């Protein structure tokens, strides 16, 4: 089984961080915590486990952050013993090729996408009884028992031939959903969950920071959920800006004096000060930060109106220096959004994946043009370089098996 994984080896992580500025290829060297490996096909470890063969997998910014060690081992989640090895690739559609005797939800030949597998163990995969309150509610990525390290852990991931998983860790792809749509179910669910963490209302002014795949899907989904809102998106590259307009953005900001532009769009009062980024009085009702670094958090909080909300969708896995004063001074709500789970939607309780699949089937959610590059797995270095360099025009790069 071909696979790429990253181990939490602190000395190797520190070595790559130190050497990468002068030796970019260090990530593929023995100094790196990443390994490109051929591992033996493991036996299914439990009757409720299954094995899949991959069809197509996207390259996600989270995968790249782990691979390139854009991660600080001092961040809070790094303390958890369950976060020790990451098999890269989770935006993956696969075919079931083997099922254990007690698997109830799947049969050989079914197409599936990864759900909680990349997030690590949970109460269901570890047979913890009774399950914690979050797993009971279907919010497995918030599991309180995730790092107990009981029982087996799946081998392999989306970047490679296939993987093994507990049957609760994958999701059925129904007929009528093609492989490209299936590959985008996971990132679309991340975007949709963030929108539902602070549901936009009619006529509100909304800002999305970042026009990568998550930002573009978030742009599309806020308009699906509330067509009357006014949407602004910040894009760094021309091809992203063009796609943002296609996704329904009313305004696209690409460079310039962003504070002045935000004030113009929202009719806010813009104040400048020496040695200060400035601040708006007034601003956006909601800001969805799909980047999540110090700069975007700093600016986004200052662009949010009093008693507005900022949703943290993207994340930088490092310690951040951020001015949190707007949270106090303007009573801004800063809301976290961790991937997906069970949603309350128009009187129904359903998983984010089911809601995304419905939207694809109803053609409310568009996917055309979002997958820009396809590579065989043997060209993984070229694929990763293309995904990392947006000057090449990439939005979503996939491995095609």
C-alpha positions as CSV (number, residue, x, y, z in Angstrom):
1,X,0.0,0.0,0.0
2,X,1.5,3.3,-1.1
3,X,0.9,6.1,1.4
4,X,2.3,9.4,2.6
5,X,2.1,10.2,6.4
6,X,3.6,12.6,8.9
7,X,4.7,11.6,12.4
8,X,4.8,14.0,15.3
9,X,8.6,13.8,15.8
10,X,9.5,17.1,17.4
11,X,13.3,17.0,16.5
12,X,12.5,16.3,12.9
13,X,9.8,19.0,12.8
14,X,12.3,21.6,14.2
15,X,14.9,20.5,11.7
16,X,12.6,21.0,8.7
17,X,11.5,24.4,10.1
18,X,15.1,25.5,10.4
19,X,16.3,24.2,7.0
20,X,13.3,24.7,4.7
21,X,14.0,28.4,4.0
22,X,17.3,27.4,2.4
23,X,16.5,23.8,1.4
24,X,12.9,23.5,0.3
25,X,13.5,19.8,-0.6
26,X,14.2,19.0,3.1
27,X,10.5,17.9,3.4
28,X,11.4,14.8,1.3
29,X,14.7,14.1,3.1
30,X,15.4,11.7,6.1
31,X,15.4,14.8,8.3
32,X,11.6,15.2,7.7
33,X,8.8,13.9,9.8
34,X,7.0,13.0,6.5
35,X,7.4,9.6,4.9
36,X,6.5,8.3,1.4
37,X,6.1,4.6,2.1
38,X,5.0,1.3,0.8
39,X,3.4,-0.4,3.8
40,X,2.1,-4.0,4.0
41,X,-1.7,-4.3,3.5
42,X,-2.9,-4.7,7.1
43,X,-5.5,-7.3,8.0
44,X,-8.9,-5.8,9.1
45,X,-8.4,-5.4,12.8
46,X,-12.1,-5.8,13.9
47,X,-15.3,-7.2,12.5
48,X,-16.7,-3.7,12.0
49,X,-13.8,-2.5,9.9
50,X,-13.5,-2.2,6.1
51,X,-10.9,-1.6,3.4
52,X,-11.2,0.8,0.4
53,X,-9.4,1.5,-2.8
54,X,-9.0,5.2,-3.7
55,X,-10.5,6.7,-6.9
56,X,-9.7,10.4,-6.5
57,X,-8.3,12.7,-3.7
58,X,-7.9,16.4,-3.3
59,X,-4.9,18.2,-1.9
60,X,-6.0,20.3,1.1
61,X,-4.2,23.2,2.8
62,X,-4.2,21.2,6.0
63,X,-2.3,18.4,4.4
64,X,0.2,20.9,3.1
65,X,0.6,22.5,6.5
66,X,1.5,19.2,8.0
67,X,3.8,18.1,5.2
68,X,5.7,21.4,5.2
69,X,5.7,21.6,9.0
70,X,3.9,24.9,9.1
71,X,2.9,23.7,12.5
72,X,4.1,24.8,15.9
73,X,4.4,21.8,18.3
74,X,3.5,24.2,21.1
75,X,-0.1,24.6,19.9
76,X,-2.8,23.1,22.1
77,X,-3.9,20.1,19.9
78,X,-0.3,18.9,19.6
79,X,-0.3,18.0,23.3
80,X,-2.9,15.2,22.6
81,X,-1.3,11.7,22.3
82,X,-3.9,10.7,19.8
83,X,-2.4,13.3,17.3
84,X,0.8,11.4,16.6
85,X,0.6,10.1,13.0
86,X,-1.4,11.7,10.2
87,X,-2.0,9.8,7.0
88,X,-2.4,12.6,4.5
89,X,-5.4,13.0,2.2
90,X,-9.0,13.3,3.4
91,X,-10.9,14.8,0.5
92,X,-11.1,11.3,-1.0
93,X,-13.7,9.2,-2.8
94,X,-13.0,5.5,-2.7
95,X,-14.5,2.1,-3.5
96,X,-15.1,-0.5,-0.7
97,X,-13.2,-3.7,-1.6
98,X,-13.4,-5.6,1.7
99,X,-15.8,-5.6,4.7
100,X,-15.6,-7.2,8.1
101,X,-18.4,-9.7,9.1
102,X,-20.2,-7.2,11.3
103,X,-20.1,-4.3,8.9
104,X,-23.8,-3.2,8.5
105,X,-23.7,0.0,6.5
106,X,-21.6,-1.0,3.5
107,X,-20.9,-3.7,0.9
108,X,-18.1,-4.4,-1.5
109,X,-18.4,-2.1,-4.5
110,X,-20.0,0.9,-2.6
111,X,-18.4,4.3,-3.2
112,X,-17.6,6.2,0.0
113,X,-16.0,9.4,1.2
114,X,-13.9,9.8,4.3
115,X,-15.8,11.4,7.2
116,X,-14.3,11.3,10.7
117,X,-11.3,9.1,9.7
118,X,-8.8,12.0,9.3
119,X,-9.9,13.5,12.7
120,X,-8.6,10.5,14.5
121,X,-10.2,8.0,16.9
122,X,-13.5,8.6,18.7
123,X,-15.8,6.7,21.0
124,X,-17.3,4.6,18.2
125,X,-14.0,3.5,16.7
126,X,-12.6,2.7,20.2
127,X,-15.8,0.9,21.4
128,X,-16.1,3.3,24.3
129,X,-19.4,2.7,26.3
130,X,-21.1,4.9,27.1
131,X,-19.9,7.3,24.4
132,X,-19.2,10.9,25.4
133,X,-21.9,13.5,24.9
134,X,-20.4,14.8,21.6
135,X,-20.2,11.3,20.0
136,X,-23.7,10.7,21.3
137,X,-24.9,13.8,19.4
138,X,-23.0,12.8,16.2
139,X,-20.3,15.4,16.7
140,X,-17.4,12.9,16.7
141,X,-14.6,15.4,15.8
142,X,-15.2,16.9,19.3
143,X,-14.8,13.5,21.0
144,X,-13.6,13.8,24.7
145,X,-12.1,10.3,24.4
146,X,-10.2,10.8,21.2
147,X,-6.8,10.3,22.8
148,X,-7.4,7.3,25.0
149,X,-5.6,5.2,22.3
150,X,-7.8,2.2,22.8
151,X,-8.0,-0.4,20.0
152,X,-7.0,-0.3,16.4
153,X,-6.2,2.8,14.2
154,X,-6.7,2.9,10.5
155,X,-3.7,2.6,8.1
156,X,-3.4,4.6,4.9
157,X,-5.1,7.7,3.7
158,X,-6.3,9.6,0.6
159,X,-2.7,10.2,-0.7
160,X,-2.1,6.6,-1.8
161,X,-3.7,3.4,-2.8
162,X,-6.4,3.1,-0.1
163,X,-6.9,2.8,3.6
164,X,-8.6,0.8,6.4
165,X,-11.3,2.4,8.5
166,X,-14.1,1.6,11.0
167,X,-17.4,1.7,9.2
168,X,-18.4,4.8,11.2
169,X,-15.5,6.7,9.6
170,X,-16.8,6.7,6.0
171,X,-19.9,8.0,4.3
172,X,-21.9,6.6,1.4
173,X,-21.8,8.4,-2.0
174,X,-25.2,8.0,-3.6
175,X,-26.0,7.5,-7.2
176,X,-26.2,10.7,-9.1
177,X,-23.1,12.2,-7.5
178,X,-20.1,12.0,-9.7
179,X,-16.5,11.6,-8.5
180,X,-15.7,15.3,-8.7
181,X,-18.7,16.2,-6.6
182,X,-17.8,13.4,-4.2
183,X,-14.3,14.7,-3.8
184,X,-15.7,18.1,-2.9
185,X,-18.2,16.8,-0.3
186,X,-15.7,17.2,2.5
187,X,-14.5,20.8,1.8
188,X,-18.1,21.8,1.0
189,X,-19.2,20.4,4.3
190,X,-16.4,22.4,6.1
191,X,-17.7,25.6,4.4
192,X,-21.4,24.8,5.1
193,X,-20.8,24.0,8.7
194,X,-19.0,27.4,9.1
195,X,-22.0,29.2,7.6
196,X,-24.4,27.4,9.9
197,X,-22.3,28.3,12.9
198,X,-23.5,31.9,12.3
199,X,-26.5,31.7,10.0
200,X,-26.6,34.8,7.8
201,X,-29.9,36.8,7.8
202,X,-31.7,38.8,5.1
203,X,-29.9,41.9,4.0
204,X,-26.8,41.4,6.1
205,X,-23.3,42.5,4.9
206,X,-21.0,39.5,4.8
207,X,-17.2,39.4,4.3
208,X,-15.2,36.3,3.4
209,X,-11.4,36.5,3.9
210,X,-9.6,34.1,1.5
211,X,-10.6,32.8,-1.9
212,X,-9.1,29.3,-1.9
213,X,-11.4,26.3,-2.2
214,X,-13.0,26.8,1.3
215,X,-13.5,30.5,0.8
216,X,-15.1,30.0,-2.7
217,X,-17.4,27.3,-1.4
218,X,-18.3,29.4,1.6
219,X,-19.1,32.3,-0.8
220,X,-21.4,30.0,-2.8
221,X,-23.1,28.6,0.3
222,X,-23.9,31.9,2.1
223,X,-25.7,32.9,-1.1
224,X,-27.6,29.6,-1.3
225,X,-28.7,30.0,2.3
226,X,-29.5,33.7,2.2
227,X,-29.7,35.1,-1.4
228,X,-30.4,38.7,-0.2
229,X,-27.2,39.3,1.7
230,X,-24.5,41.5,0.3
231,X,-21.2,39.5,-0.1
232,X,-17.7,40.7,-0.3
233,X,-14.7,38.4,-0.7
234,X,-10.9,39.1,-0.5
235,X,-8.9,37.3,-3.2
236,X,-5.1,37.4,-3.7
237,X,-5.0,36.1,-7.3
238,X,-6.9,37.0,-10.5
239,X,-8.2,33.5,-11.1
240,X,-9.6,33.4,-7.6
241,X,-11.3,36.8,-8.1
242,X,-12.9,35.6,-11.3
243,X,-14.2,32.4,-9.6
244,X,-15.5,34.5,-6.7
245,X,-17.7,36.5,-9.0
246,X,-18.9,33.2,-10.6
247,X,-19.8,32.0,-7.0
248,X,-22.0,35.1,-6.4
249,X,-19.7,37.7,-4.8
250,X,-21.1,41.3,-5.1
251,X,-17.7,42.8,-4.4
252,X,-14.2,41.3,-4.8
253,X,-11.3,43.1,-3.1
254,X,-7.8,42.4,-4.5
255,X,-5.2,44.6,-3.0
256,X,-5.2,48.3,-2.3
257,X,-6.3,50.1,0.9
258,X,-8.4,47.3,2.3
259,X,-9.6,49.3,5.3
260,X,-10.8,52.1,3.1
261,X,-12.6,49.6,0.9
262,X,-14.3,47.9,3.8
263,X,-15.5,51.3,5.1
264,X,-16.8,52.2,1.6
265,X,-18.7,48.9,1.2
266,X,-20.3,49.0,4.7
267,X,-20.7,52.8,5.1
268,X,-18.6,52.5,8.2
269,X,-16.4,55.3,9.8
270,X,-12.8,54.6,9.2
271,X,-10.2,55.9,11.7
272,X,-6.4,55.8,11.3
273,X,-3.7,56.3,13.9
274,X,0.1,56.3,13.9
275,X,1.6,52.9,14.5
276,X,-1.9,51.4,14.2
277,X,-3.8,49.5,11.5
278,X,-6.8,51.6,12.2
279,X,-10.4,50.6,13.0
280,X,-13.9,50.8,11.7
281,X,-17.0,51.9,13.6
282,X,-19.6,50.0,11.7
283,X,-18.6,47.2,9.4
284,X,-19.7,43.8,8.4
285,X,-22.4,41.8,10.2
286,X,-20.5,38.6,9.7
287,X,-16.9,37.9,8.7
288,X,-15.9,34.3,7.7
289,X,-12.1,34.0,8.0
290,X,-11.0,31.2,5.7
291,X,-7.3,31.8,6.2
292,X,-7.0,32.1,10.0
293,X,-3.5,33.6,10.5
294,X,-2.6,36.5,12.8
295,X,-3.1,39.2,10.1
296,X,-6.5,38.0,8.9
297,X,-7.8,37.6,12.5
298,X,-6.4,41.1,13.4
299,X,-8.1,42.7,10.4
300,X,-11.3,40.7,10.5
301,X,-12.1,41.6,14.1
302,X,-11.6,45.3,13.3
303,X,-13.8,45.0,10.2
304,X,-16.7,43.4,12.1
305,X,-19.4,45.8,13.4
306,X,-20.4,46.0,17.0
307,X,-22.2,42.9,18.1
308,X,-21.4,41.3,14.8
309,X,-19.7,37.9,14.5
310,X,-16.4,36.6,13.1
311,X,-16.3,32.8,12.3
312,X,-12.8,31.2,12.3
313,X,-13.0,28.7,9.4
314,X,-9.4,28.4,8.4
315,X,-6.6,27.9,10.9
316,X,-2.9,28.5,11.3
317,X,-1.5,25.6,13.4
318,X,0.9,28.0,15.2
319,X,0.8,30.4,18.1
320,X,-0.7,33.6,17.0
321,X,-0.2,37.2,18.2
322,X,-3.6,38.8,17.8
323,X,-5.3,42.0,19.1
324,X,-8.4,40.7,20.8
325,X,-9.6,44.2,21.9
326,X,-12.5,44.4,19.4
327,X,-14.1,41.4,21.0
328,X,-14.3,43.4,24.3
329,X,-14.6,46.9,22.9
330,X,-17.2,46.1,20.2
331,X,-18.7,43.0,21.8
332,X,-17.8,41.0,18.7
333,X,-18.5,37.2,18.8
334,X,-15.5,35.1,17.7
335,X,-16.8,31.7,16.8
336,X,-14.9,28.5,16.0
337,X,-15.9,26.2,13.2
338,X,-14.2,22.7,13.2
339,X,-15.0,20.8,10.0
340,X,-18.6,19.4,10.2
341,X,-21.1,17.4,12.1
342,X,-24.8,17.3,12.8
343,X,-26.8,20.4,11.8
344,X,-30.2,21.8,12.6
345,X,-31.6,22.8,9.2
346,X,-35.1,24.0,8.6
347,X,-36.6,21.8,11.3
348,X,-34.5,18.8,10.5
349,X,-31.4,17.3,12.2
350,X,-29.0,15.9,9.6
351,X,-25.3,15.5,9.0
352,X,-23.5,18.2,7.0
353,X,-22.6,15.6,4.4
354,X,-26.2,14.8,3.8
355,X,-27.1,18.4,3.3
356,X,-24.2,19.0,0.9
357,X,-25.3,15.9,-1.1
358,X,-28.8,17.3,-1.3
359,X,-27.5,20.6,-2.6
360,X,-25.4,18.9,-5.2
361,X,-28.4,16.8,-6.3
362,X,-30.7,19.9,-6.5
363,X,-28.0,21.8,-8.5
364,X,-28.0,24.4,-5.7
365,X,-24.3,23.8,-5.3
366,X,-22.0,24.1,-8.3
367,X,-18.7,22.4,-8.7
368,X,-17.7,23.1,-12.3
369,X,-14.3,24.8,-12.6
370,X,-13.2,24.2,-9.0
371,X,-11.0,21.2,-9.8
372,X,-8.3,22.8,-11.9
373,X,-5.5,20.2,-12.0
374,X,-5.3,16.4,-12.0
375,X,-2.2,14.2,-11.5
376,X,-1.4,10.5,-11.2
377,X,0.0,9.7,-7.8
378,X,3.4,8.9,-9.1
379,X,3.7,12.7,-9.9
380,X,3.0,13.6,-6.3
381,X,5.8,16.1,-6.0
382,X,4.6,18.0,-9.1
383,X,1.0,17.9,-7.8
384,X,1.9,19.2,-4.4
385,X,4.0,22.0,-6.0
386,X,1.0,23.0,-8.2
387,X,-1.3,23.1,-5.2
388,X,1.2,25.1,-3.2
389,X,1.8,27.8,-5.8
390,X,-1.4,29.7,-6.7
391,X,0.5,31.5,-9.4
392,X,-0.1,28.3,-11.4
393,X,-3.8,29.0,-11.4
394,X,-4.8,26.2,-9.1
395,X,-7.9,26.1,-7.0
396,X,-8.3,22.4,-6.2
397,X,-5.6,19.9,-7.3
398,X,-6.5,16.2,-7.2
399,X,-4.8,12.8,-7.4
400,X,-6.6,10.6,-9.9
401,X,-6.0,6.9,-9.3
